[in-house]
Structures are given as C-alpha cells and as structure tokens.
Amino acid sequence: MEVGTHVLATPGAGGYAQYICVPAATVVPLPPGVSAVQAAALVGHGLTAALTLRNAARLAPGESVLVEAAAGGLGSFAVQLAKLYGAGKVIAAASTPEKRAIAERLGADASVDYTAPGWAEKVRELTDGRGVDVVLETAGGESVGQALSAMAPFGRMIFIGQSSGKTALIDPWQLTVPNHTITSFYIGAYLAFPEMIMSTLTEIIGYIMAGKLSLQVGTVLPLSQAAEAHSLLEGRKTTGKVVLQPWATS
C-alpha cells in the first residue's frame, strides 16, 4: 500500500487523535471517491450492520428483525440492509416519535418505543404473536430482558453494544425451551479478513450508487467538541452517524 493512500483503521482505543499508529494488518484502503466523513459512517456502521446481519445473525430471507436505536448511525443502516437482504418484516425500536418516523421512512415496516414499559408485547403483536427471528441489541440493561421475551423460537440476539451503560444478567435456562441464541459482534476482529471487508464495502457502495441505500450522517463536530458529541449521544438527541473530525477547528 503506497504512502498517502486513504485508509480505514479501527484501533479499538486511542482513536480520538490526529495521529495514531495501528498494525498494518488492520488497515483497509478506502474506495475512491469516499470522503473521510462518509467513510466514518459508511465503513464503521455500514460494515457493522452488514456483517452483523450476514455473518453473526445469519439472516435468512423472510425472517423478521428487530433493530434497536433504529434511527441512529448503526440502526439506520441495519433497517435498510435488512430489507435489502430479504427480511420479511423489520421492526424499528426508537425512543421518540420523530426517530421512529425516520426509521419507517428508511424502510421499517413498523416501529415501537423501546423506552415504554411492556414494549416487547407490542413487538409480538406486530408478528402475530410469534416474535422476531433476529434482534440487534444495542441498548443493554433492561432492554435485554424485554428483547428476549420478544424473540421467536430459535431466535438469535446479536449483542453489539450497551448504550445505556448498564449490563444485563441472563438466566441460561431462559434460553433453553425456546432455543434462543445470544451471540456478539465486534468489527475489529473482522479487519483481519480484508477480502471480506472490501467485498462488503463494494456491495454497500453499490447499493448507495443505485439509490437503494441512504447514507445517514447526522452530526459532524471537530475533535475538540468530543464531549459535546458524547453529551448528544447520551441524551438521545442524535439521528444518523455522529462524526468527529480531528483536524477541524470549528
């Protein structure tokens, strides 16, 4: 790879910087024409959504999917890609009517307020009592138990994060009778497979160029305002991807 090539790296820690050293094996060249801001949304959350649905969830055509934080950077990709990958029904979970409306505009078949008590019952109603086949779990805490009760027999929960900052305790016996599976996803490990990364990126960019996938960049701030970015995220005041630019001054 030549010096000056625009690349992506997921360091895991220390990324809030103008300069950082990362192992060469974890560096992936960016496709031509993709800006740094676009790449932050496309590569980070777009890749995560695609690889989660395809590899971790093993989504099959016709299956139903519940996407938490569906108007956020990851969720907005997941809603759209789930439909493109053949999901039968995509249910968006979001905390405000405005965010649920955004998710439905992006292609979600229905939406629920996952901050409301008993929201899992609403998910079951939307699936004729069966529950969803796949849950993309991003909130953590109390939402985990609710999401488990909203899953269909042989359902799979993919644990991607815990934006609530709270963990969850799960009784393994709760998984036994319905044959539920809980697994997790971390994109850093996938960077060891550059061919998979590039082929998935090519697919996603193809969808964007064809007008089948909308890139949702919500907030762009300079690195000096990282605290403000976190405040917006913690206050659930954002939609789309939040991007920090290391060299920007305002």
One Martini backbone bead per residue (centre of mass of N, CA, C, O) as a GRO file, in nm:
protein
  250
    1MET     BB    1   0.095   0.037   0.025
    2GLU     BB    2   0.083   0.362  -0.031
    3VAL     BB    3   0.175   0.659   0.038
    4GLY     BB    4  -0.142   0.839   0.092
    5THR     BB    5  -0.345   0.641   0.149
    6HIS     BB    6  -0.671   0.595   0.208
    7VAL     BB    7  -0.784   0.485   0.533
    8LEU     BB    8  -0.887   0.225   0.754
    9ALA     BB    9  -0.924   0.213   1.120
   10THR     BB   10  -0.966  -0.001   1.421
   11PRO     BB   11  -0.816   0.044   1.729
   12GLY     BB   12  -1.027   0.057   1.998
   13ALA     BB   13  -0.801   0.274   2.093
   14GLY     BB   14  -0.705   0.614   2.038
   15GLY     BB   15  -0.890   0.769   1.806
   16TYR     BB   16  -0.870   1.055   1.954
   17ALA     BB   17  -0.680   1.169   1.691
   18GLN     BB   18  -0.443   1.278   1.454
   19TYR     BB   19  -0.248   1.048   1.554
   20ILE     BB   20  -0.185   0.691   1.471
   21CYS     BB   21  -0.091   0.363   1.555
   22VAL     BB   22  -0.119   0.069   1.347
   23PRO     BB   23  -0.161  -0.222   1.227
   24ALA     BB   24  -0.133  -0.316   0.901
   25ALA     BB   25  -0.355  -0.551   0.905
   26THR     BB   26  -0.597  -0.323   0.988
   27VAL     BB   27  -0.574  -0.192   0.707
   28VAL     BB   28  -0.806  -0.016   0.485
   29PRO     BB   29  -0.884   0.081   0.186
   30LEU     BB   30  -1.043   0.330   0.029
   31PRO     BB   31  -1.263   0.409  -0.179
   32PRO     BB   32  -1.315   0.592  -0.433
   33GLY     BB   33  -1.483   0.897  -0.330
   34VAL     BB   34  -1.449   0.862  -0.020
   35SER     BB   35  -1.491   1.030   0.244
   36ALA     BB   36  -1.424   1.064   0.572
   37VAL     BB   37  -1.715   1.107   0.667
   38GLN     BB   38  -1.842   0.877   0.507
   39ALA     BB   39  -1.658   0.653   0.620
   40ALA     BB   40  -1.748   0.671   0.917
   41ALA     BB   41  -2.032   0.562   0.837
   42LEU     BB   42  -1.994   0.338   0.627
   43VAL     BB   43  -1.775   0.162   0.769
   44GLY     BB   44  -1.861   0.134   1.054
   45HIS     BB   45  -2.185   0.091   1.031
   46GLY     BB   46  -2.221  -0.053   0.763
   47LEU     BB   47  -2.044  -0.297   0.823
   48THR     BB   48  -2.176  -0.384   1.084
   49ALA     BB   49  -2.457  -0.440   0.971
   50ALA     BB   50  -2.380  -0.642   0.749
   51LEU     BB   51  -2.215  -0.850   0.922
   52THR     BB   52  -2.430  -0.907   1.128
   53LEU     BB   53  -2.653  -1.016   0.940
   54ARG     BB   54  -2.479  -1.227   0.783
   55ASN     BB   55  -2.284  -1.363   1.013
   56ALA     BB   56  -2.420  -1.353   1.298
   57ALA     BB   57  -2.737  -1.392   1.218
   58ARG     BB   58  -2.809  -1.534   0.953
   59LEU     BB   59  -3.002  -1.412   0.757
   60ALA     BB   60  -3.314  -1.499   0.627
   61PRO     BB   61  -3.547  -1.513   0.416
   62GLY     BB   62  -3.837  -1.375   0.586
   63GLU     BB   63  -3.728  -1.269   0.830
   64SER     BB   64  -3.729  -1.115   1.141
   65VAL     BB   65  -3.649  -0.771   1.265
   66LEU     BB   66  -3.487  -0.609   1.541
   67VAL     BB   67  -3.412  -0.255   1.577
   68GLU     BB   68  -3.219  -0.076   1.767
   69ALA     BB   69  -3.170   0.238   1.729
   70ALA     BB   70  -3.293   0.299   1.421
   71ALA     BB   71  -3.186   0.621   1.383
   72GLY     BB   72  -2.905   0.561   1.387
   73GLY     BB   73  -2.619   0.480   1.247
   74LEU     BB   74  -2.666   0.170   1.259
   75GLY     BB   75  -2.977   0.141   1.236
   76SER     BB   76  -3.014   0.273   0.951
   77PHE     BB   77  -2.864   0.045   0.810
   78ALA     BB   78  -3.012  -0.209   0.918
   79VAL     BB   79  -3.289  -0.154   0.805
   80GLN     BB   80  -3.206  -0.147   0.502
   81LEU     BB   81  -3.042  -0.417   0.479
   82ALA     BB   82  -3.257  -0.613   0.570
   83LYS     BB   83  -3.435  -0.564   0.324
   84LEU     BB   84  -3.217  -0.628   0.106
   85TYR     BB   85  -3.181  -0.931   0.244
   86GLY     BB   86  -3.506  -1.029   0.289
   87ALA     BB   87  -3.678  -0.936   0.500
   88GLY     BB   88  -4.005  -0.956   0.606
   89LYS     BB   89  -3.964  -0.793   0.891
   90VAL     BB   90  -3.915  -0.457   1.018
   91ILE     BB   91  -3.840  -0.345   1.348
   92ALA     BB   92  -3.843  -0.039   1.508
   93ALA     BB   93  -3.643   0.099   1.774
   94ALA     BB   94  -3.746   0.401   1.949
   95SER     BB   95  -3.777   0.700   2.162
   96THR     BB   96  -3.925   0.864   1.926
   97PRO     BB   97  -4.137   0.970   1.688
   98GLU     BB   98  -3.920   1.087   1.500
   99LYS     BB   99  -3.738   0.833   1.486
  100ARG     BB  100  -3.957   0.638   1.386
  101ALA     BB  101  -4.010   0.791   1.123
  102ILE     BB  102  -3.731   0.756   1.002
  103ALA     BB  103  -3.726   0.445   0.998
  104GLU     BB  104  -3.977   0.420   0.811
  105ARG     BB  105  -3.851   0.578   0.572
  106LEU     BB  106  -3.615   0.351   0.548
  107GLY     BB  107  -3.827   0.068   0.576
  108ALA     BB  108  -3.985   0.014   0.809
  109ASP     BB  109  -4.282  -0.156   0.899
  110ALA     BB  110  -4.229  -0.083   1.206
  111SER     BB  111  -4.281   0.059   1.547
  112VAL     BB  112  -4.117   0.120   1.871
  113ASP     BB  113  -4.103   0.198   2.220
  114TYR     BB  114  -3.814   0.107   2.416
  115THR     BB  115  -3.907   0.295   2.683
  116ALA     BB  116  -4.157   0.137   2.720
  117PRO     BB  117  -4.361  -0.048   2.877
  118GLY     BB  118  -4.408  -0.353   2.723
  119TRP     BB  119  -4.286  -0.357   2.419
  120ALA     BB  120  -4.276  -0.663   2.349
  121GLU     BB  121  -4.580  -0.701   2.296
  122LYS     BB  122  -4.585  -0.529   2.041
  123VAL     BB  123  -4.399  -0.710   1.878
  124ARG     BB  124  -4.584  -0.957   1.887
  125GLU     BB  125  -4.824  -0.828   1.746
  126LEU     BB  126  -4.652  -0.767   1.477
  127THR     BB  127  -4.605  -1.113   1.474
  128ASP     BB  128  -4.856  -1.282   1.559
  129GLY     BB  129  -4.704  -1.385   1.845
  130ARG     BB  130  -4.405  -1.494   1.772
  131GLY     BB  131  -4.182  -1.303   1.695
  132VAL     BB  132  -3.845  -1.257   1.646
  133ASP     BB  133  -3.554  -1.378   1.489
  134VAL     BB  134  -3.402  -1.091   1.518
  135VAL     BB  135  -3.168  -0.914   1.736
  136LEU     BB  136  -3.041  -0.584   1.773
  137GLU     BB  137  -2.831  -0.521   2.046
  138THR     BB  138  -2.757  -0.180   2.197
  139ALA     BB  139  -2.852  -0.098   2.501
  140GLY     BB  140  -2.908  -0.275   2.727
  141GLY     BB  141  -3.008  -0.384   3.011
  142GLU     BB  142  -3.348  -0.395   3.021
  143SER     BB  143  -3.380  -0.459   2.709
  144VAL     BB  144  -3.291  -0.753   2.705
  145GLY     BB  145  -3.535  -0.891   2.839
  146GLN     BB  146  -3.743  -0.783   2.641
  147ALA     BB  147  -3.617  -0.894   2.379
  148LEU     BB  148  -3.633  -1.192   2.455
  149SER     BB  149  -3.957  -1.187   2.478
  150ALA     BB  150  -3.960  -1.106   2.147
  151MET     BB  151  -3.876  -1.391   2.064
  152ALA     BB  152  -3.852  -1.647   1.869
  153PRO     BB  153  -3.812  -1.943   1.792
  154PHE     BB  154  -3.475  -1.959   1.730
  155GLY     BB  155  -3.365  -1.702   1.816
  156ARG     BB  156  -3.143  -1.409   1.759
  157MET     BB  157  -2.898  -1.241   1.952
  158ILE     BB  158  -2.716  -0.939   1.889
  159PHE     BB  159  -2.440  -0.812   2.058
  160ILE     BB  160  -2.314  -0.467   2.024
  161GLY     BB  161  -2.425  -0.306   2.286
  162GLN     BB  162  -2.448  -0.041   2.574
  163SER     BB  163  -2.578   0.265   2.583
  164SER     BB  164  -2.685   0.268   2.888
  165GLY     BB  165  -2.438   0.141   3.074
  166LYS     BB  166  -2.583  -0.137   3.116
  167THR     BB  167  -2.613  -0.442   3.227
  168ALA     BB  168  -2.691  -0.803   3.200
  169LEU     BB  169  -2.877  -1.071   3.338
  170ILE     BB  170  -2.875  -1.420   3.235
  171ASP     BB  171  -3.074  -1.695   3.223
  172PRO     BB  172  -3.012  -1.987   3.063
  173TRP     BB  173  -3.301  -2.114   3.095
  174GLN     BB  174  -3.443  -1.896   2.915
  175LEU     BB  175  -3.316  -2.035   2.640
  176THR     BB  176  -3.399  -2.336   2.612
  177VAL     BB  177  -3.693  -2.385   2.510
  178PRO     BB  178  -3.669  -2.162   2.259
  179ASN     BB  179  -3.379  -2.170   2.138
  180HIS     BB  180  -3.187  -1.946   2.215
  181THR     BB  181  -2.952  -1.695   2.089
  182ILE     BB  182  -2.633  -1.555   2.200
  183THR     BB  183  -2.441  -1.302   2.052
  184SER     BB  184  -2.162  -1.129   1.896
  185PHE     BB  185  -2.006  -0.802   1.795
  186TYR     BB  186  -1.678  -0.717   1.635
  187ILE     BB  187  -1.508  -0.551   1.390
  188GLY     BB  188  -1.204  -0.584   1.449
  189ALA     BB  189  -1.182  -0.894   1.374
  190TYR     BB  190  -1.256  -0.849   1.059
  191LEU     BB  191  -0.986  -0.699   0.964
  192ALA     BB  192  -0.839  -0.985   0.906
  193PHE     BB  193  -1.051  -0.974   0.639
  194PRO     BB  194  -1.013  -0.790   0.364
  195GLU     BB  195  -1.195  -0.926   0.151
  196MET     BB  196  -1.459  -0.901   0.308
  197ILE     BB  197  -1.454  -0.597   0.344
  198MET     BB  198  -1.441  -0.515   0.041
  199SER     BB  199  -1.695  -0.666  -0.058
  200THR     BB  200  -1.891  -0.519   0.134
  201LEU     BB  201  -1.829  -0.231   0.049
  202THR     BB  202  -1.904  -0.267  -0.247
  203GLU     BB  203  -2.198  -0.335  -0.194
  204ILE     BB  204  -2.281  -0.077  -0.043
  205ILE     BB  205  -2.198   0.125  -0.264
  206GLY     BB  206  -2.387   0.010  -0.476
  207TYR     BB  207  -2.649   0.085  -0.327
  208ILE     BB  208  -2.597   0.388  -0.323
  209MET     BB  209  -2.563   0.434  -0.633
  210ALA     BB  210  -2.865   0.300  -0.680
  211GLY     BB  211  -3.060   0.419  -0.442
  212LYS     BB  212  -3.100   0.186  -0.193
  213LEU     BB  213  -2.905   0.365   0.000
  214SER     BB  214  -2.889   0.564   0.292
  215LEU     BB  215  -2.681   0.816   0.413
  216GLN     BB  216  -2.648   0.883   0.775
  217VAL     BB  217  -2.552   1.207   0.860
  218GLY     BB  218  -2.595   1.404   1.142
  219THR     BB  219  -2.311   1.475   1.304
  220VAL     BB  220  -2.050   1.733   1.282
  221LEU     BB  221  -1.737   1.749   1.464
  222PRO     BB  222  -1.489   1.848   1.633
  223LEU     BB  223  -1.268   1.707   1.848
  224SER     BB  224  -1.302   1.939   2.067
  225GLN     BB  225  -1.628   1.825   2.077
  226ALA     BB  226  -1.657   1.541   2.214
  227ALA     BB  227  -1.834   1.600   2.461
  228GLU     BB  228  -2.081   1.690   2.297
  229ALA     BB  229  -2.124   1.426   2.146
  230HIS     BB  230  -2.177   1.256   2.403
  231SER     BB  231  -2.415   1.419   2.507
  232LEU     BB  232  -2.601   1.366   2.266
  233LEU     BB  233  -2.602   1.058   2.290
  234GLU     BB  234  -2.695   1.032   2.590
  235GLY     BB  235  -2.962   1.218   2.514
  236ARG     BB  236  -3.092   1.123   2.247
  237LYS     BB  237  -3.021   1.372   2.004
  238THR     BB  238  -2.970   1.169   1.765
  239THR     BB  239  -2.908   1.112   1.415
  240GLY     BB  240  -2.724   0.911   1.293
  241LYS     BB  241  -2.404   0.992   1.243
  242VAL     BB  242  -2.128   1.063   1.452
  243VAL     BB  243  -1.867   1.304   1.374
  244LEU     BB  244  -1.513   1.333   1.406
  245GLN     BB  245  -1.270   1.597   1.338
  246PRO     BB  246  -0.936   1.632   1.396
  247TRP     BB  247  -0.877   1.911   1.204
  248ALA     BB  248  -1.096   2.068   1.305
  249THR     BB  249  -1.207   2.404   1.449
  250SER     BB  250  -1.557   2.431   1.381
   0.00000   0.00000   0.00000
